[in-house]
C-alpha cells in the first residue's frame, strides 16, 4: 500500500524508558490555633493504576512503532502527501508491525496509537493533543516527565509525558527550525511562534537544570470582544462605555498588569473601538494582536543571528513606523529603550496609540516607565521625564489575575498632569474585593470612585456625552 513512501530500513533501535511514578501527597501539621492548616500536596495526575499501566504499555508500543515508521517512511515524500493518504500509510505500517509481533490492541487503543504516531511524524508529538484542546490556555513543560496546563486560570498536571530529554529536544528543534532559529548549549534559550500563532519560549540544559523548560501561550482563534469580557465579568458595561469614549476620542492608553493577567486580550478588545478608516501599525516581539480593522500593518522584531548580527529591535521598528504615516501605533509590549520613541510618538501627533507594560498598579506603571527611560541611557532630569510621561499618557488600564484564577480589570486611572514634581492621577473605576467563598472564589464588585473624568468635555465634543451617573459609586 502506497509503496512510493517506502524506503529501506536504516535507523538504529531506541530503548524505551519507563515513566516515573508521581510521589504521594502529604499533609502539613497545624502549628497554631489561629492559623489555618497548611496543605502541602505534590502535584499528581488523578487516575487508576490500571490506567497508568495501560498508558505505559501503549507508550512502549508507540516508541517501537515510531522507530519502524522512521525506517519505512520516505520522509522527503511526505511534504506532498495528503493527510488521509498519510494516515492510511501509518495505519498500515502499524498494523503490519503489531501483527508481526503478536501484539493485540482493542479498537480504541489502536485508534489512539495511530493518532499519536501521526502527531509524532507530522506534528509536535505529545504536545499536539494539548494544542488541539480549546480548554487549555497555557502549556508549561518542566522536563520530559512533567507537563502542566492552565485551564480557567488554574494550573494542573497533565498525564502527557515525553519519552526522555532527547524526545523533548527533538520537538523543540522541530519548532524553532521552522521559523529559522536555533537552540543549543551555546544559545540555550529561544522565542518563537508556532504555525497557528501561539507564543513559544524554551530554555534548554545546561541552563535548565532538570530538563528543558518550555512554555506555550496558545493563540485564540476566536478573539474575545468587549461584549464577551463584560459577560465574563472582567469589567462592567459602564466601564466599557467609558473605554469606548476614551479610545474613540484618541486618548493614549497603557494596559498594565502581570504575566497572564490578560493584557493582550484587553488590548485586542480595546482596539475594536478604533475607526476602520484609520491606519494602524502594530509592533510586537511575537505577533499576537488580532486587529479587525482593514488598514493594519504588522511588524515583528527579530533577534540577532548566530554571528550576533541582523537584529531588528522593537525600537528600530518603532522608528521606522513613524515614517509610515500611521494614525495610531500599537506596541505589543514596552519593556526597553523603545519607551522613548513610544512616548515621543504619543506626544507628536500620533494620538490614540496604545501599549502594554508589566506592573502591579497604575502608579507602579508610571515608575516602570521612568525606570525604562533611565535604563535606556537617556540623561534627563526626573521632572522632565515625568513631564514627558504626563503629557504622553492619558489613561492606564490595570488588568489582574486574582488568586482564584479569574481575570479582572481592577482599575481605570487617568493621568491629569503635574503637581510640582509629582504626576497627578485619579482613579475612576476599581474592583472592590469583599471576601472569599468557602471554595476560595473571590467575592467583589466593580464600582466607580465618584470622580468625574478629566476628559469629559473632550468626550462631549467628540460626540460621546457620557451620563454623569456612570461615575456614581455602587455598593453591595
N, C-alpha and C positions, 0 to 999 in steps of 0.2 A: 504494500500500500504506500503511495506517494514516494516511490523509490528514489526520486531525484533529491530527496532530503537526506538520503543515507550516505554515510561515509565509513571508512574502515576504522575499527576501534584502535585508540592510541592512548587514552587517558589512563593514569595510574589510579588504583583504588584509594578511596578515602575512608578512614576508620571513623565509626560513629562514636560520639562522646555522650554518655548518659547525662540527663538533666539532673541538676542538684535539687534535692528536696527543700521546700521552704521551711525555715525554722518556725518552731511553735511560738505562739503568743504567750506573754507573761504579764501579770498584773503587779503594779507597784503598791506598796503598803501605805496606808494613810498615816501621816505623822502628826496631824493636829486636827482637833475637832472643828476649828473654824475654817479649815481648808478643805476644798473638795478632794475626793480621792483621785489620784492621778493614774490614768490608764495608760500603760505602756504596751503597745501592741506592734509586733513586727508585721509589716505588710505581707499578706499572703493571698493566694488565689483560692477562692472558695470552690470546692469540688471534691468528689469522692476519690478514694484510692484507685477504684476500678477505672474511673475516667482518666486519671493521671497515667496509669499504666497503659491504657489504650492509646493515649496521645504519644507516649514514649515509643510504643511499638510502631505506630504509624510514622513517627519521626525517623526511626531507624530504617524502615522500608523506603521512605521518601529519599533519604540520603543515598541509598543503594540505587534507586531508580534514577535519581538525578545524575549519578555518575554514568549510568547506562545511556541516558539521553545525551550527555556531553560526548560520549563515544560514538553515538549513532546518528545524531542530527548534524546536518551540514549547516552550521550557524550562519555562514555567509549567505545562504539562500533564504534565510528566514525573513530578511528585510522585505522581500516582495511577496511573502506568503499571506494569504487571507487568514483571518482569525479562526474561522470554522475549520479550515483545512489544517491549520497547525494544531488545533485542539484534537482533531481526529488522529493526526500522526502521533502526538504524545500519548493519547489513549491507547493506540495500537501497540506502541513500543512497551508501554507499562503493562498491558495485558499479556504480552508475549513473555516479559521477564517474570511476572507473577506466576504464570503457568509453568515456566521452566523451573522455577524454584519451589513449586508446590506451595505457594502462599495463597491462602483463601481469605478474601475480604468480602463483607456484605456490600450491598449496593451503595449505601450511604458513605461508607468508608472509602470505597473505590472512587466515588464522585469527588469527595473531599481531597483525596490523594491526587487525582487528575488536575483539580483546580490549583492545588499548591505547586505541583510540578510546572504548570503553565505559568504561574506567577514567578517561579524561580527562573525560567528560561526567558520570559519576555518582560517581566515587571521587576518589582523590588522585593521579591521573596516574601518573608513573613510580614513585612510592612504593608503589603497590598491589601490585606483584609482590613486593617485599621484605616487605611486611606480611603477605602470604599464605604466605611461606616460613617454615616452622616451624623451620628450622635457624638462622635469623637471630635474634640476641638484641637487638642494638642497631643502629640506623641513624643514621649521622653524615654530615651534608651540609655540605661546605665549599665553598659557592658552587655555581653551576649545573652545573659540569662535573666535579665530584669528589664521589662518594658512597661512603663506606666503610661496611662492615658488619662486625659481630662474629659470628664463628662459633666455638664451642668455646673461647671466651676469647681468640681471636686476631683482630686487625683485618686486613681485606683490602679492596682497592679493587674495587668492582663495575664492571660495564660499562654501568650505567644512568646516564643524564645527563638534565638538563633542557635545553630549547632555549636559554634565556637567563635573566637575572635576573628579568625580568618574569614568565616562566613559573613560576619558583620562588616569587616573591612571591604570585602568584595562588593557588597551592596553600596557602601559609602563611595567607593571608587566609581561604581556604575552611575551614581547620581552626579558626582562632581565632574566626571569626564564628559558628561552630556552637555555641560554648559562651559566647557573649555577651561576648567580649573583643576587643581590637583591638591592632594593632601598626603603627607608622609612625615617622616621624622624631622626633616628639615623645615617643613611647613605644616605644623601639626594642627592647624585649625582652618576652617573654611566656612564661608557663607555662600549659599547657592539658592536656586529656585527650582522647584520641581516643574514638570511639564504642565501641571494644572495650576501653577501659580503659587503653590504652598511655599512658605519660607522654611529653609533648611539650614541648620547650623550643626557642625560636627567638630569635635576635638578628639584627637587620637593619641595613643601612647607615643612617647613616654610622658607627655603632659597629663593625659588621662590615666590615672594610676591603676584603676581596677577594670580597664577595658574602655573601648571607645565610647564617648558620650555624644548622643545625637538628640537634637530637638527639632521637631517639625510643627510649625504653626499652620494648620490646614487653611486652605483658601476656600472661602464660602462661595459656592456658585450662585446662590440666591442671597444677594446683599440685603441687609436689614435697613428699611427705611424709617423715617421719623414715626410713622403710624405704628410700625412693628415695635419700636422701642417704647413708645407710650403704652402699648398694650402689654408689654412685658414688665412694665413698672420701672423702667430705667429713669424716667422723669415724667412730668405731668403735661397735660395739654396746654396749661398756661405757660410753662417753661418753653414748650415747643413754639408757641406763638411769639414769645419774646425772641427766641433764637432765629425764627424766620425773619423777623423785622431786622435783627442785627446783621444777618448775612446778606439779606436783600439790599440793605442800605449801605453795604460795603464797609462795615466795621472790620478791623483786623482782629482775628480770633486766634488764640492759642488754646489747644486742648492739652491739659496737663493730667498726669496720672502715673501710676506704677505699671510694672510689667503685667500684661494680661488683664488690665483694667478696662479695656475696650476703647482705647484712644483712637485707633484706626477705624473701628466701627463707627464711633461718634463722628469722626471727621468725614467719613463717607456719607453719613446721614445728613450732616450739615451742608455738604456740597450739593445736595438735592435742591437747595433753595437758590442756587446760583442761576441766573437767567441763561437760557440756552443760546442767546446771541453773543455771549461773552467768550473771549479767547482765554483758555486756561492752560497753564503749563504746570506739570507736576514733576517733582524731583524726589527720587527715593533711592535708598540703598538696594532694596529689593522691591520690585513693583508689586504693590498690594492694593492700591486705591482702585476703586471701581466707579469712576465717574460716568454719569449717564448723559452728560451734555454732548452736543455734536462736535464742538470745536475744542478738542483736548489734545495737547501734545505731551507725551510721556517720555521722561528721561530717567535713566538708571545709572548710578555711579559705577565705577569699575575699579577693583583693587589692582595693585601692581602685578606684573607677571613674574616668572621665575627669576629673571635678571633684575627685578626691582624697578622695572620701567613700565610705562604705559598706564599709570594710574590716572583715573579721572575722578576727582573728589566731588562731593556734593557742592562744594564752593565753586569749583570750575563750572559745573552745570548751572549753578545759580547765576554766575557772572554772565554766562552765555545767554541764559534765559532773558536777562534784562535787555538784550539786543534783539529779541524776537517778538517785540510788540505784544507783550501779554497784557490782558486786562486784570487777571489775577494770577498769582503764583502760589502753588500749594506745595510745601515741603513736607514729605512724609514724616521725618523726624529731624529736629535740630539738636545736634549734640556736640558741635565743634566750631571751627573757625567760620563756618558758613553763617553763623548767627549775625555777624557784622553786615554781610550783604543782605540777609533777610530783613533786618531792621531798617537798613537804608532803602530797600525796595518798598517797605511799608510806609516810609516817610517821604518817598519821592514819586508819588502818583500811582502806585500800584495798590490802591485801597481795596480792601476785601480779601487780602491774602491770608492764608491760614497755615498753621504748622502744629506739630505736637512736640512736647518735651516730657522728660521724666521728672516728676516732682510730686510731693505728698500734699501740697496745698497751693493756693494761688500765690501766697506770699513767698513760699519756697520756690515757686516757679520763677518769680522775679529775681530771687537770689541766684538761681541757676543761670539765668541769662547774664547777670553781672559776672559770675564766675567764668562762663564760657568766653565772654569778651576779654577777661583778664588772661585766660589760658591761650587765647589767640595771639597774645603778644602785643595787643594794642595798648599803648600807654596813654590813658585818658584820666582826668580827674573823676572821682567817683560821682560827683554831682553831674558832670557832663554825660557820663554813662547812663545814669538814672534818668536824666532829661531826655536822652535819646530813646530809652525804653518807654517812658511815659507818653512820648509823642507818637511812637510807632504802634504800640499795643493798646487796643481798646477794651478787649474782653478776654477773660480767662475762664474756660470751662473745665471744672475739675471732675474727672472720672475716677471711680474707685471700685476695687473688687473687695467686697466685705467678707467677713470671716465665714459666712455661710455659703460662700461661692457666688452670691448674687452680685451683679454689677449695677451701680447706681451713679447718676450724675449728682454728686454730693454738694456741688456749689457752682454758682454762676456769679462771677465777680467782675466789676467794671474798674478800669483804671481811669481816674478823673483828672490827673495832673500831678503837680508837685506842691508840696508844702514844706518850704525850706529845702533841706537835703533829702527829704523822705518822699517816696512815691505814694500818692494818695489813692486809696482803694475803697470801694464799697461793695458789700455783698448784697445781692438782690434776692437770690433763691438759695435754699440749702435743704439737705436731707437731715431731718431731726430724728435721731435714734431714741427709742423709748425703752427697749429691753429685749429679752430673748424669750422664745417659746421653749417648752421642755425639750424639743428636738433640735435646739440651737439655731432656729430660724430667727433672723433679726426682725424686730417689730419697730416700725418707724413710719414717718410720713414726710412728704415734701411740703415746704412752706415758704412763702415769701417773707422777707425780713421787715417789710413795711417801708423800705426806702424806694423812692421813685427813681427811675432810670435817668442817668445824667444825659442820655441821648434821646429823651422823649420828644423834644422839639424836632430833632433830626428825623425821627420816625414819622412824625406828623407831616413834615414837609415832603417826605418821600411816599406818602400815601398809606402809612402804617400807623394809624392813630389808635394805639392800644388803650383799652379801657383802664382806668385807674384801679379798678377792683383786682386786677391780676397781681398788684403789689401788696394786697392786704394779707397779713399773716393768717394762717389757718391753725386750728388746734384740734386735737382728738380727745 
